[in-house]
Amino acid sequence: MSATVQADAECKWCSKTFKSERTLAAHMCVRKRRWADKDMTHCRLGLRVFQIFYEIGTNAKKTKTMEDFVASQYYTEFVKFGRSCVRNEYLDPEAFAEWLVKEGKKLKVWSDDVTYDEFLLYHVKRETGLRALERSIIYLSSWGKETGNPWQDYFRMISTNRAIHDIRAAKISPWLIYLSETGAEMLTRLNSEQIKMIEHVIDAQFWAGVFQKHLEEVDAVEETCKAAGI
């Protein structure tokens, strides 16, 4: 009787064959390495954005899986975007991704600072007052824990340079800046050069129009700020 010939072990990702399961286990091709990284935060974000890209930008009927992602020619670009989301603490990465797809932005510019700044301005100017208030107060709370100060004192104690950074990064919404007593006072501490750096965000004429159209939200935000002592 002839001896049984043992089949070579094959990598499911690259189809390369090996003489034993042990050598297969030690093998690490590009796609197998991608699969090994699947639970990393930036990779999971990359997958979700990859799914959004196909849900909005194509006629794909089925949700893309991690296996699809690992095998995609676009894997590197989406993971790069996911890494940027984590490193730069992007505001609402999924909303950003949806905007990128709808605007037809090329993948190569998704992680560019200028692209994110464009999205932030779009997002901040369309955000509801109550959502902007909630998000801003969450940030003030984190600032309070970071500095050991009462979060209500943010506008009183923040340096003007830090304030400029936070406003440009959409950490603080004009809804809170204009409709709180301490926020309005903080603006008076800024010099003309600093005002110029954020004028596209705090555009007084634009926000006056927004507030006029949403008087009930204006009242709710003002009442909350007054009750909180900001």
ZIHU-V603098 format. One record per residue. RES is the residue in one letter. SS is DSSP state (h for helix, s for strand, l for the rest). PHI is phi in whole degrees, -180 to 180 (NA if undefined). PSI is psi as a letter, one per 30 degrees, with the letter a starting at -180 (999 if undefined). Layout:
# ZIHU-V603098
res=(RES	RES)
ss=(SS	SS)
phi=(PHI	PHI)
psi=(PSI	PSI)
This chain:
# ZIHU-V603098
res=(M	S	A	T	V	Q	A	D	A	E	C	K	W	C	S	K	T	F	K	S	E	R	T	L	A	A	H	M	C	V	R	K	R	R	W	A	D	K	D	M	T	H	C	R	L	G	L	R	V	F	Q	I	F	Y	E	I	G	T	N	A	K	K	T	K	T	M	E	D	F	V	A	S	Q	Y	Y	T	E	F	V	K	F	G	R	S	C	V	R	N	E	Y	L	D	P	E	A	F	A	E	W	L	V	K	E	G	K	K	L	K	V	W	S	D	D	V	T	Y	D	E	F	L	L	Y	H	V	K	R	E	T	G	L	R	A	L	E	R	S	I	I	Y	L	S	S	W	G	K	E	T	G	N	P	W	Q	D	Y	F	R	M	I	S	T	N	R	A	I	H	D	I	R	A	A	K	I	S	P	W	L	I	Y	L	S	E	T	G	A	E	M	L	T	R	L	N	S	E	Q	I	K	M	I	E	H	V	I	D	A	Q	F	W	A	G	V	F	Q	K	H	L	E	E	V	D	A	V	E	E	T	C	K	A	A	G	I)
ss=(l	l	l	l	l	l	l	l	s	s	l	l	l	l	l	l	s	s	l	l	h	h	h	h	h	h	l	l	l	h	h	h	h	h	h	h	l	l	l	l	h	h	h	h	h	h	h	h	h	h	h	h	h	h	h	h	h	l	l	l	l	l	l	l	l	h	h	h	h	h	h	l	l	l	h	h	h	h	h	h	h	h	h	h	h	h	h	h	l	l	l	l	h	h	h	h	h	h	h	h	h	h	l	l	l	l	h	h	h	l	l	l	h	h	h	h	h	h	h	h	h	h	h	h	h	h	l	l	h	h	h	h	h	h	h	h	h	h	h	h	h	h	h	h	h	h	h	l	l	l	h	h	h	h	h	h	h	l	l	h	h	h	h	h	h	h	h	h	l	l	l	l	l	h	h	h	h	h	h	l	h	h	h	h	h	h	h	l	l	l	l	h	h	h	h	h	h	h	h	h	h	h	l	h	h	h	h	h	h	h	h	h	h	l	h	h	h	h	h	h	h	h	h	h	h	h	h	h	l	l)
phi=(NA	-76	-72	-73	-90	-80	-69	-67	-80	-118	-75	-68	-93	-121	68	-72	-105	-136	-74	-147	-65	-64	-70	-65	-63	-80	-68	-143	-84	-59	-71	-66	-65	-60	-64	-64	-91	-59	-92	-71	-55	-69	-74	-66	-65	-59	-61	-62	-69	-59	-64	-61	-56	-79	-66	-95	-94	-137	-97	-58	-93	-103	-67	-68	-100	-62	-61	-61	-65	-59	-88	-76	-70	-96	-51	-60	-67	-71	-68	-60	-65	-61	-65	-65	-59	-72	-63	-98	52	-58	-74	47	-54	-69	-65	-63	-63	-60	-63	-59	-69	-65	-82	69	-70	-68	-54	-66	-108	-61	-98	-76	-59	-65	-69	-65	-61	-64	-65	-57	-63	-60	-66	-62	-78	-116	-72	-70	-61	-70	-67	-64	-64	-59	-64	-67	-68	-60	-68	-61	-64	-67	-64	-61	-68	-67	-101	79	-106	-60	-63	-67	-93	-51	-66	-77	-105	-65	-71	-65	-65	-67	-62	-61	-60	-67	-70	-65	-88	62	-73	-122	-89	-57	-57	-81	-62	-80	-102	-112	-64	-74	-67	-63	-67	-60	-60	-71	-85	-83	-85	-62	-67	-68	-60	-62	-70	-122	-63	-70	-92	-98	-32	-60	-64	-62	-70	-61	-66	-62	-64	-65	-83	-130	-64	-66	-68	-58	-62	-66	-68	-61	-65	-65	-63	-66	-66	-83	82	-119)
psi=(k	l	k	k	k	k	k	k	k	k	k	f	e	f	g	k	l	l	f	l	e	e	e	e	e	f	k	j	l	e	e	e	e	e	e	f	g	f	g	k	e	f	e	e	e	e	e	e	e	e	e	e	e	e	e	e	f	l	g	k	e	k	k	k	l	e	e	e	e	e	f	k	f	g	e	e	e	e	e	e	e	e	e	e	e	e	e	g	h	k	k	i	e	e	e	e	e	e	e	e	e	e	f	h	k	k	e	f	g	e	g	k	e	e	e	e	e	e	e	e	e	e	e	e	f	f	k	l	e	e	e	e	e	e	e	e	e	e	e	e	e	e	e	e	e	e	f	g	l	k	f	f	g	e	f	e	f	k	l	e	e	e	e	e	e	e	e	e	g	g	e	k	k	f	e	e	e	f	g	k	e	f	e	e	e	e	e	f	f	k	l	e	e	e	e	e	f	g	f	f	e	g	j	e	e	e	e	e	e	e	e	e	f	i	e	e	e	e	e	e	e	e	e	e	e	e	e	f	h	999)
